[in-house]
Amino acid sequence: MELPEFAPGLTARVELTVTDADTAQALGSGDVPVLGTPRVLALAEAATVAATARQMPGGITTVGTRAEVEHRAPTPLGRRVTALATLAKVDGRRLLFEVVIRDGEDLVAEVRVERVILDRQRFIEKMFTAERPTER
């Protein structure tokens, strides 16, 4: 597999208007009607995927392997948040992203996401043929 060339500084932006489905209540991560932390993470990951999508050759993909979320401020229903992902470091197949999520000028969250470049088909084949540990 020939690795695509990604350089630090690569960016992408995604946006979300907070709906009932995005709240901590709906996601089971709390009991308040504000943007839930699981949705913050999903938005951050979407931004990292968007950052690499334009340069990703066919048959190659990335998968998330690690994330660190600092959810700093609540965002109520109806507000529009923007996630800006920036590729901070490339280490072989590992891509390390810094993602900033804002509600206008206000900082909502900072997320660090690690993704790994891999062959999509081999990953899928391995997933279905690998032995899985059984519960005792």
DSSP file (Angstrom, degrees, kcal/mol; ACC not computed):
  #  RESIDUE AA STRUCTURE BP1 BP2  ACC     N-H-->O    O-->H-N    N-H-->O    O-->H-N    TCO  KAPPA ALPHA  PHI   PSI    X-CA   Y-CA   Z-CA
    1    1 A M              0   0    0      0, 0.0     2,-0.6     0, 0.0   118,-0.0   0.000 360.0 360.0 360.0 124.5    0.0    0.0    0.0
    2    2 A E        -     0   0    0      1,-0.0     0, 0.0     0, 0.0     0, 0.0  -0.786 360.0-128.6 -88.8 124.2    1.4    3.3   -1.0
    3    3 A L        -     0   0    0     -2,-0.6     2,-0.1     1,-0.1    90,-0.0  -0.494  18.9-119.4 -75.4 136.7    0.7    6.0    1.6
    4    4 A P        -     0   0    0      0, 0.0     2,-0.8     0, 0.0    -1,-0.1  -0.382  31.2-109.1 -67.8 154.5   -0.9    9.2    0.5
    5    5 A E        +     0   0    0     50,-0.2     2,-0.4    -2,-0.1     0, 0.0  -0.785  42.7 173.0 -90.7 110.6    1.1   12.4    1.1
    6    6 A F        -     0   0    0     -2,-0.8    46,-0.0     4,-0.0     3,-0.0  -0.970  13.6-157.9-117.0 134.1   -0.5   14.4    3.9
    7    7 A A    >   -     0   0    0     -2,-0.4     3,-1.5     1,-0.1    80,-0.2  -0.879  28.4-100.0-111.7 141.8    1.3   17.5    5.2
    8    8 A P  T 3  S+     0   0    0      0, 0.0    80,-0.2     0, 0.0     3,-0.1  -0.245 107.2  48.5 -52.5 145.5    0.7   19.2    8.6
    9    9 A G  T 3  S+     0   0    0     78,-3.1    79,-0.1     1,-0.4     2,-0.1   0.196  72.6 140.2 103.3 -15.0   -1.5   22.2    8.3
   10   10 A L    <   -     0   0    0     -3,-1.5    77,-2.9    77,-0.2    -1,-0.4  -0.398  32.9-173.2 -60.2 134.6   -4.2   20.5    6.2
   11   11 A T  E     +A   86   0A   0     75,-0.2     2,-0.3    40,-0.1    75,-0.2  -0.883  21.9 178.1-133.1 162.0   -7.6   21.7    7.4
   12   12 A A  E     -A   85   0A   0     73,-1.6    73,-2.8    -2,-0.3     2,-0.4  -0.959  14.2-149.2-156.9 153.2  -11.3   21.1    6.9
   13   13 A R  E     -A   84   0A   0     -2,-0.3     2,-0.3    71,-0.2    71,-0.2  -0.980  12.3-179.7-127.8 136.2  -14.4   22.6    8.5
   14   14 A V  E     -A   83   0A   0     69,-2.1    69,-3.1    -2,-0.4     2,-0.3  -0.961  11.8-152.2-130.6 153.5  -17.8   21.1    9.2
   15   15 A E  E     -A   82   0A   0     -2,-0.3     2,-0.3    67,-0.2    67,-0.2  -0.868   9.1-172.7-126.7 158.1  -20.9   22.6   10.7
   16   16 A L  E     -A   81   0A   0     65,-2.3    65,-3.2    -2,-0.3     2,-0.6  -0.979  18.3-146.1-149.9 133.7  -23.8   21.4   12.7
   17   17 A T  E     -A   80   0A   0     -2,-0.3    63,-0.2    63,-0.3     2,-0.2  -0.924  38.8-116.2 -97.5 123.3  -27.0   23.1   13.9
   18   18 A V        +     0   0    0     61,-2.9    60,-3.1    -2,-0.6     2,-0.2  -0.403  42.0 175.1 -68.0 123.1  -27.9   21.5   17.3
   19   19 A T    >   -     0   0    0     -2,-0.2     3,-1.6    58,-0.2     4,-0.3  -0.648  49.7 -90.7-116.2 175.8  -31.2   19.6   17.2
   20   20 A D  G >  S+     0   0    0      1,-0.3     3,-1.4    -2,-0.2     6,-0.4   0.860 125.0  60.2 -54.2 -37.3  -32.9   17.4   19.8
   21   21 A A  G 3  S+     0   0    0      1,-0.3    -1,-0.3     5,-0.1    -3,-0.1   0.685 101.4  54.7 -67.6 -17.8  -31.1   14.4   18.4
   22   22 A D  G <  S+     0   0    0     -3,-1.6    14,-2.8    -5,-0.1    17,-0.3   0.440  87.4 108.8 -94.1  -1.4  -27.7   15.9   19.2
   23   23 A T  B <> S-E   35   0B   0     -3,-1.4     4,-2.2    -4,-0.3    12,-0.2  -0.310  79.5-117.9 -82.3 159.9  -28.4   16.6   22.9
   24   24 A A  H  >>S+     0   0    0     10,-2.3     5,-1.7     8,-0.5     6,-1.0   0.875 116.3  56.4 -58.1 -38.2  -27.0   14.8   26.0
   25   25 A Q  H >45S+     0   0    0      7,-1.2     3,-0.7     9,-0.2    -1,-0.2   0.951 110.3  42.6 -59.1 -50.2  -30.5   13.7   26.8
   26   26 A A  H 345S+     0   0    0     -6,-0.4    -1,-0.2     1,-0.2    -2,-0.2   0.830 116.6  47.7 -67.6 -32.5  -31.0   12.0   23.4
   27   27 A L  H 3<5S-     0   0    0     -4,-2.2    -1,-0.2     3,-0.0    -2,-0.2   0.522 107.9-121.0 -89.3  -5.9  -27.5   10.4   23.4
   28   28 A G  T <<5S+     0   0    0     -4,-1.0    -3,-0.2    -3,-0.7    -4,-0.1   0.698  82.6 113.9  76.4  18.7  -27.7    9.1   26.9
   29   29 A S  S   <S-     0   0    0     -5,-1.7     2,-0.3    -6,-0.2    -4,-0.2   0.306  86.7 -22.5-104.6   9.3  -24.7   11.1   28.1
   30   30 A G        -     0   0    0     -6,-1.0    -2,-0.3    -5,-0.1    -1,-0.1  -0.971  62.9-101.5 170.3-174.7  -26.6   13.3   30.5
   31   31 A D  S    S+     0   0    0     -2,-0.3    -6,-0.0    -3,-0.1    -8,-0.0   0.061  81.3  96.6-124.8  26.6  -30.0   14.7   31.3
   32   32 A V  S    S-     0   0    0      2,-0.1     2,-1.6     3,-0.0    -7,-1.2  -0.892  75.9-120.8-118.2 149.3  -29.7   18.3   29.9
   33   33 A P  S    S+     0   0    0      0, 0.0    44,-0.7     0, 0.0     2,-0.3  -0.361  75.0 105.4 -87.2  59.3  -30.9   19.5   26.5
   34   34 A V  B    S-F   76   0C   0     -2,-1.6   -10,-2.3    42,-0.2    -9,-0.2  -0.845  86.5 -63.2-128.3 166.8  -27.5   20.8   25.2
   35   35 A L  B     -E   23   0B   0     40,-2.7   -12,-0.3    -2,-0.3    40,-0.2  -0.286  61.0-130.4 -51.6 123.0  -25.0   19.5   22.7
   36   36 A G    >>  -     0   0    0    -14,-2.8     4,-1.8     1,-0.1     3,-0.5  -0.486   9.1-122.5 -82.5 148.8  -23.8   16.1   24.0
   37   37 A T  H 3> S+     0   0    0      1,-0.2     4,-2.4     2,-0.2     5,-0.2   0.865 111.2  57.9 -59.3 -39.0  -20.2   15.2   24.3
   38   38 A P  H 3> S+     0   0    0      0, 0.0     4,-2.2     0, 0.0    -1,-0.2   0.886 108.0  48.1 -59.0 -34.8  -20.6   12.1   22.0
   39   39 A R  H <> S+     0   0    0     -3,-0.5     4,-2.5   -17,-0.3    -2,-0.2   0.854 107.4  55.5 -72.6 -34.0  -21.9   14.4   19.3
   40   40 A V  H  X S+     0   0    0     -4,-1.8     4,-2.3     2,-0.2    -1,-0.2   0.935 110.0  46.4 -59.6 -46.4  -19.0   16.7   19.8
   41   41 A L  H  X S+     0   0    0     -4,-2.4     4,-2.7     2,-0.2    -2,-0.2   0.923 111.7  50.5 -62.8 -44.7  -16.6   13.8   19.2
   42   42 A A  H  X S+     0   0    0     -4,-2.2     4,-2.3     1,-0.2    -1,-0.2   0.896 110.8  49.6 -61.3 -39.8  -18.6   12.7   16.1
   43   43 A L  H  X S+     0   0    0     -4,-2.5     4,-1.9     2,-0.2    -1,-0.2   0.912 110.6  50.0 -64.8 -42.7  -18.4   16.2   14.7
   44   44 A A  H  X S+     0   0    0     -4,-2.3     4,-1.8     1,-0.2    -2,-0.2   0.922 111.2  48.6 -61.7 -44.3  -14.7   16.4   15.4
   45   45 A E  H  X S+     0   0    0     -4,-2.7     4,-2.4     1,-0.2    -1,-0.2   0.899 107.6  55.3 -64.1 -39.0  -14.1   13.0   13.6
   46   46 A A  H  X S+     0   0    0     -4,-2.3     4,-2.3     1,-0.2    -1,-0.2   0.889 106.8  51.4 -59.8 -38.6  -16.2   14.2   10.7
   47   47 A A  H  X S+     0   0    0     -4,-1.9     4,-1.7     2,-0.2    -1,-0.2   0.882 109.3  49.6 -66.7 -37.8  -14.0   17.2   10.3
   48   48 A T  H  X S+     0   0    0     -4,-1.8     4,-1.2     2,-0.2    -2,-0.2   0.892 110.9  49.6 -68.7 -38.0  -10.9   15.0   10.3
   49   49 A V  H  X S+     0   0    0     -4,-2.4     4,-1.6     1,-0.2     3,-0.4   0.921 110.1  51.2 -64.0 -43.3  -12.4   12.7    7.7
   50   50 A A  H  X S+     0   0    0     -4,-2.3     4,-0.7     1,-0.2    -1,-0.2   0.857 103.7  59.9 -61.9 -34.7  -13.2   15.7    5.5
   51   51 A A  H  < S+     0   0    0     -4,-1.7    -1,-0.2     1,-0.2    -2,-0.2   0.863 115.4  32.2 -63.5 -35.8   -9.6   17.0    5.8
   52   52 A T  H >X S+     0   0    0     -4,-1.2     3,-1.1    -3,-0.4     4,-0.6   0.641  97.5  86.9 -94.8 -15.3   -8.2   13.9    4.2
   53   53 A A  H >< S+     0   0    0     -4,-1.6     3,-0.9     1,-0.3    -2,-0.1   0.844  83.1  56.0 -58.5 -40.0  -11.1   13.1    1.8
   54   54 A R  T 3< S+     0   0    0     -4,-0.7    -1,-0.3     1,-0.2    -2,-0.1   0.781 117.2  34.9 -66.2 -26.2   -9.9   15.2   -1.1
   55   55 A Q  T <4 S+     0   0    0     -3,-1.1    -1,-0.2    -4,-0.2    -2,-0.2   0.328  87.0 117.5-110.3   6.7   -6.5   13.6   -1.2
   56   56 A M    <<  -     0   0    0     -3,-0.9     3,-0.1    -4,-0.6     6,-0.0  -0.647  58.9-138.0 -82.2 118.3   -7.4   10.0   -0.3
   57   57 A P    >   -     0   0    0      0, 0.0     3,-1.7     0, 0.0    -2,-0.1  -0.339  36.7 -81.2 -69.8 157.3   -6.7    7.6   -3.2
   58   58 A G  T 3  S+     0   0    0      1,-0.2     3,-0.1    62,-0.0     0, 0.0  -0.263 116.0  22.7 -56.9 140.9   -9.3    4.9   -4.0
   59   59 A G  T 3  S+     0   0    0      1,-0.3    61,-2.4    -3,-0.1    62,-0.5   0.311 103.7  99.7  85.8  -9.5   -9.1    1.8   -1.7
   60   60 A I  E <   +B  119   0A   0     -3,-1.7     2,-0.3    59,-0.2    -1,-0.3  -0.862  43.6 159.1-110.5 144.8   -7.4    3.7    1.1
   61   61 A T  E     -B  118   0A   0     57,-2.6    57,-2.7    -2,-0.4     2,-0.3  -0.870  30.8-121.8-146.3-180.0   -9.2    5.1    4.2
   62   62 A T  E     -B  117   0A   0     -2,-0.3     2,-0.4    55,-0.2    55,-0.2  -0.959  16.8-160.6-126.7 151.6   -8.5    6.2    7.7
   63   63 A V  E     -B  116   0A   0     53,-1.8    53,-2.4    -2,-0.3     2,-0.3  -0.981  26.0-112.3-128.3 145.2  -10.0    4.9   11.0
   64   64 A G  E     +B  115   0A   0     -2,-0.4    51,-0.3    51,-0.2     3,-0.1  -0.563  36.4 167.7 -74.4 136.0  -10.0    6.7   14.3
   65   65 A T  E     +     0   0A   0     49,-2.8     2,-0.3     1,-0.4    50,-0.2   0.543  62.9  13.8-123.1 -16.9   -7.9    5.0   16.9
   66   66 A R  E     +B  114   0A   0     48,-1.3    48,-2.9     2,-0.0    -1,-0.4  -0.976  56.7 179.4-160.4 144.6   -7.7    7.6   19.7
   67   67 A A  E     -B  113   0A   0     -2,-0.3     2,-0.4    46,-0.2    46,-0.2  -0.993  11.0-164.9-149.6 145.6   -9.5   10.7   20.8
   68   68 A E  E     -B  112   0A   0     44,-2.2    44,-2.4    -2,-0.3     2,-0.5  -0.985  16.6-164.0-131.1 120.1   -9.2   13.1   23.7
   69   69 A V  E     -B  111   0A   0     -2,-0.4     2,-0.5    42,-0.2    42,-0.2  -0.897  16.5-173.9-113.4 130.5  -12.2   15.5   24.2
   70   70 A E  E     -B  110   0A   0     40,-2.5    40,-1.8    -2,-0.5     2,-0.9  -0.883  11.7-168.7-117.3  95.3  -12.3   18.7   26.3
   71   71 A H  E     +B  109   0A   0     -2,-0.5    38,-0.2    38,-0.2   -34,-0.1  -0.769  14.2 169.8 -88.3 107.4  -15.9   19.8   26.2
   72   72 A R        +     0   0    0     36,-2.4    37,-0.2    -2,-0.9    -1,-0.2   0.712  51.3  23.8 -99.6 -24.2  -15.7   23.3   27.7
   73   73 A A  S    S-     0   0    0     35,-1.6    -1,-0.2    33,-0.1     2,-0.1  -0.999  73.6-111.1-148.2 146.4  -19.0   25.0   27.2
   74   74 A P        -     0   0    0      0, 0.0   -38,-0.1     0, 0.0   -40,-0.0  -0.441  22.8-157.1 -75.6 149.6  -22.7   24.1   26.7
   75   75 A T        -     0   0    0    -40,-0.2   -40,-2.7    -2,-0.1     3,-0.1  -0.981  13.7-142.5-128.4 119.2  -24.4   24.7   23.4
   76   76 A P  B >   -F   34   0C   0      0, 0.0     3,-1.5     0, 0.0   -58,-0.3  -0.235  35.3 -73.0 -78.1 167.5  -28.2   25.0   23.4
   77   77 A L  T 3  S+     0   0    0    -44,-0.7   -58,-0.2     1,-0.2     3,-0.1  -0.205 115.9  25.9 -53.3 144.5  -30.7   23.8   20.8
   78   78 A G  T 3  S+     0   0    0    -60,-3.1    -1,-0.2     1,-0.3     2,-0.2   0.248  89.0 124.7  85.8 -13.2  -30.7   25.7   17.5
   79   79 A R    <   -     0   0    0     -3,-1.5   -61,-2.9   -62,-0.1     2,-0.5  -0.517  57.7-130.4 -80.7 149.6  -27.2   27.1   17.8
   80   80 A R  E     -A   17   0A   0    -63,-0.2    24,-0.5    -2,-0.2     2,-0.3  -0.883  23.3-168.0-101.8 124.4  -24.8   26.4   14.9
   81   81 A V  E     -A   16   0A   0    -65,-3.2   -65,-2.3    -2,-0.5     2,-0.4  -0.857   6.3-152.5-111.9 149.9  -21.4   25.0   15.8
   82   82 A T  E     -AC  15 102A   0     20,-2.6    20,-2.5    -2,-0.3     2,-0.5  -0.978   1.0-157.4-123.6 130.7  -18.3   24.8   13.6
   83   83 A A  E     -AC  14 101A   0    -69,-3.1   -69,-2.1    -2,-0.4     2,-0.6  -0.937   5.9-167.3-107.9 124.5  -15.5   22.2   13.9
   84   84 A L  E     -AC  13 100A   0     16,-2.8    16,-2.2    -2,-0.5     2,-0.4  -0.949   6.4-163.6-112.7 114.1  -12.2   23.1   12.4
   85   85 A A  E     -AC  12  99A   0    -73,-2.8   -73,-1.6    -2,-0.6     2,-0.4  -0.818   5.3-172.5 -98.5 134.8   -9.8   20.2   12.1
   86   86 A T  E     -AC  11  98A   0     12,-2.5    12,-2.5    -2,-0.4     2,-0.7  -0.995  26.5-126.6-127.3 127.8   -6.1   20.8   11.5
   87   87 A L  E     + C   0  97A   0    -77,-2.9   -78,-3.1    -2,-0.4    10,-0.3  -0.628  31.9 176.5 -72.3 114.6   -3.6   18.1   10.8
   88   88 A A  E     +     0   0A   0      8,-2.8     2,-0.3    -2,-0.7     9,-0.2   0.806  58.6   7.1 -92.2 -33.2   -0.9   18.7   13.4
   89   89 A K  E     - C   0  96A   0      7,-1.7     7,-2.9   -82,-0.1     2,-0.5  -0.996  51.2-154.3-155.1 142.8    1.5   15.7   12.8
   90   90 A V  E     + C   0  95A   0     -2,-0.3     2,-0.4     5,-0.2     5,-0.2  -0.988  15.2 174.9-118.5 126.2    2.1   12.9   10.4
   91   91 A D  E >   - C   0  94A   0      3,-2.8     3,-2.2    -2,-0.5     2,-0.5  -0.781  63.2 -70.2-132.3  86.6    3.9    9.9   11.8
   92   92 A G  T 3  S-     0   0    0     -2,-0.4    -1,-0.1     1,-0.3    25,-0.0  -0.527 119.9  -9.2  65.0-118.2    4.0    7.1    9.1
   93   93 A R  T 3  S+     0   0    0     -2,-0.5    24,-2.4    -3,-0.1     2,-0.4   0.543 118.6  97.8 -86.7  -8.2    0.4    5.9    8.8
   94   94 A R  E <   -CD  91 116A   0     -3,-2.2    -3,-2.8    22,-0.2     2,-0.5  -0.676  53.8-167.1 -87.9 132.5   -0.7    7.9   11.9
   95   95 A L  E     -CD  90 115A   0     20,-3.3    20,-2.6    -2,-0.4     2,-0.6  -0.980   5.0-159.2-117.9 124.8   -2.4   11.3   11.5
   96   96 A L  E     -CD  89 114A   0     -7,-2.9    -8,-2.8    -2,-0.5    -7,-1.7  -0.920  12.8-170.1-110.3 120.5   -2.7   13.5   14.5
   97   97 A F  E     -CD  87 113A   0     16,-3.2    16,-1.8    -2,-0.6     2,-0.5  -0.821  18.4-153.5-112.1 146.6   -5.4   16.2   14.4
   98   98 A E  E     -CD  86 112A   0    -12,-2.5   -12,-2.5    -2,-0.3     2,-0.4  -0.986  20.6-168.0-111.1 126.5   -6.3   19.1   16.6
   99   99 A V  E     -CD  85 111A   0     12,-3.0    12,-2.8    -2,-0.5     2,-0.5  -0.969   8.4-165.4-122.2 130.9  -10.0   20.1   16.3
  100  100 A V  E     -CD  84 110A   0    -16,-2.2   -16,-2.8    -2,-0.4     2,-0.5  -0.962   5.5-162.0-114.3 128.7  -11.5   23.3   17.6
  101  101 A I  E     -CD  83 109A   0      8,-2.9     7,-3.1    -2,-0.5     8,-1.7  -0.948  14.4-177.9-114.1 127.7  -15.3   23.5   17.9
  102  102 A R  E     -CD  82 107A   0    -20,-2.5   -20,-2.6    -2,-0.5     2,-0.7  -0.918  31.8-150.0-128.1 149.8  -16.8   26.9   18.3
  103  103 A D  E >  S- D   0 106A   0      3,-2.7     3,-1.9    -2,-0.3     2,-0.5  -0.904  84.0 -54.2-111.1  94.1  -20.3   28.5   18.7
  104  104 A G  T 3  S-     0   0    0     -2,-0.7   -22,-0.1   -24,-0.5    -2,-0.0  -0.610 122.6 -21.1  66.6-122.4  -19.6   31.7   16.9
  105  105 A E  T 3  S+     0   0    0     -2,-0.5     2,-0.3    -3,-0.1    -1,-0.3   0.592 117.7 102.5 -90.2 -12.9  -16.6   33.1   18.7
  106  106 A D  E <  S- D   0 103A   0     -3,-1.9    -3,-2.7     1,-0.1     2,-0.5  -0.550  74.6-124.4 -79.9 133.2  -17.1   31.0   21.8
  107  107 A L  E     + D   0 102A   0     -2,-0.3    -5,-0.2    -5,-0.2     3,-0.1  -0.636  32.7 171.3 -75.8 122.6  -14.9   27.9   22.3
  108  108 A V  E     -     0   0A   0     -7,-3.1   -36,-2.4    -2,-0.5   -35,-1.6   0.823  60.7 -15.2 -96.8 -45.5  -17.1   24.8   22.8
  109  109 A A  E     -BD  71 101A   0     -8,-1.7    -8,-2.9   -38,-0.2     2,-0.4  -0.996  44.0-145.6-159.2 155.8  -14.5   22.1   22.7
  110  110 A E  E     -BD  70 100A   0    -40,-1.8   -40,-2.5    -2,-0.3     2,-0.4  -0.999  25.6-175.4-124.6 132.2  -11.0   21.0   21.8
  111  111 A V  E     -BD  69  99A   0    -12,-2.8   -12,-3.0    -2,-0.4     2,-0.5  -0.991  17.1-156.5-133.3 133.3  -10.5   17.5   20.5
  112  112 A R  E     -BD  68  98A   0    -44,-2.4   -44,-2.2    -2,-0.4     2,-0.4  -0.950  20.0-173.3-107.5 126.4   -7.4   15.6   19.6
  113  113 A V  E     -BD  67  97A   0    -16,-1.8   -16,-3.2    -2,-0.5     2,-0.5  -0.972  13.5-159.5-126.2 131.6   -8.0   12.8   17.2
  114  114 A E  E     -BD  66  96A   0    -48,-2.9   -49,-2.8    -2,-0.4   -48,-1.3  -0.936  14.9-178.8-107.0 131.3   -5.6   10.1   16.0
  115  115 A R  E     -BD  64  95A   0    -20,-2.6   -20,-3.3    -2,-0.5     2,-0.4  -0.937  14.9-145.6-125.9 152.0   -6.4    8.4   12.7
  116  116 A V  E     -BD  63  94A   0    -53,-2.4   -53,-1.8    -2,-0.3     2,-0.3  -0.964  14.8-129.9-120.6 134.6   -4.5    5.6   10.9
  117  117 A I  E     +B   62   0A   0    -24,-2.4     2,-0.3    -2,-0.4   -55,-0.2  -0.648  41.4 156.7 -80.3 133.7   -4.3    5.2    7.2
  118  118 A L  E     -B   61   0A   0    -57,-2.7   -57,-2.6    -2,-0.3     2,-0.6  -0.972  50.1 -88.1-152.3 168.2   -5.1    1.7    6.0
  119  119 A D  E  >  -B   60   0A   0     -2,-0.3     4,-2.2   -59,-0.2   -59,-0.2  -0.709  36.3-148.9 -79.0 117.9   -6.3   -0.4    3.0
  120  120 A R  H  > S+     0   0    0    -61,-2.4     4,-2.3    -2,-0.6     5,-0.2   0.915  92.1  46.1 -57.8 -50.1  -10.1   -0.4    3.2
  121  121 A Q  H  > S+     0   0    0    -62,-0.5     4,-2.8     1,-0.2     5,-0.2   0.908 112.7  49.1 -64.7 -43.5  -10.7   -3.9    1.7
  122  122 A R  H  > S+     0   0    0      1,-0.2     4,-2.5     2,-0.2    -1,-0.2   0.890 110.7  52.1 -62.5 -38.6   -8.0   -5.6    3.8
  123  123 A F  H  X S+     0   0    0     -4,-2.2     4,-2.1     2,-0.2    -2,-0.2   0.934 112.1  44.9 -61.3 -47.4   -9.4   -4.0    7.0
  124  124 A I  H  X S+     0   0    0     -4,-2.3     4,-1.7     2,-0.2    -2,-0.2   0.926 113.8  49.1 -64.5 -45.8  -12.9   -5.3    6.2
  125  125 A E  H  X S+     0   0    0     -4,-2.8     4,-1.2     1,-0.2    -1,-0.2   0.916 112.3  48.7 -60.7 -43.2  -11.7   -8.8    5.3
  126  126 A K  H  X S+     0   0    0     -4,-2.5     4,-2.0     1,-0.2     3,-0.2   0.879 106.7  56.8 -63.6 -38.4   -9.7   -9.0    8.5
  127  127 A M  H  < S+     0   0    0     -4,-2.1    -1,-0.2     1,-0.2    -2,-0.2   0.882 112.1  40.9 -61.9 -38.8  -12.6   -7.8   10.6
  128  128 A F  H  < S+     0   0    0     -4,-1.7    -1,-0.2     1,-0.2    -2,-0.2   0.623 121.2  41.1 -88.0 -13.1  -14.8  -10.7    9.3
  129  129 A T  H  < S+     0   0    0     -4,-1.2    -2,-0.2    -3,-0.2    -1,-0.2   0.592  88.7 104.5-108.3 -13.2  -12.1  -13.4    9.4
  130  130 A A  S  < S-     0   0    0     -4,-2.0     2,-0.3    -5,-0.2    -4,-0.0  -0.400  76.7-113.1 -70.8 142.9  -10.4  -12.6   12.7
  131  131 A E        -     0   0    0     -2,-0.1    -1,-0.1     1,-0.0    -2,-0.1  -0.593  30.9-148.4 -72.8 133.8  -11.1  -14.7   15.7
  132  132 A R        -     0   0    0     -2,-0.3     2,-0.0    -3,-0.0    -1,-0.0  -0.861  19.7-110.6-104.4 137.8  -12.9  -12.8   18.3
  133  133 A P        -     0   0    0      0, 0.0     2,-0.3     0, 0.0    -1,-0.0  -0.387  34.6-132.0 -63.8 144.7  -12.4  -13.5   22.0
  134  134 A T        -     0   0    0      1,-0.1     2,-0.2    -2,-0.0     0, 0.0  -0.692  18.6-108.2 -98.2 153.6  -15.4  -15.1   23.6
  135  135 A E              0   0    0     -2,-0.3    -1,-0.1     1,-0.1     0, 0.0  -0.502 360.0 360.0 -75.9 147.3  -17.0  -14.0   26.9
  136  136 A R              0   0    0     -2,-0.2    -1,-0.1     0, 0.0    -2,-0.0   0.409 360.0 360.0-100.1 360.0  -16.5  -16.3   29.9
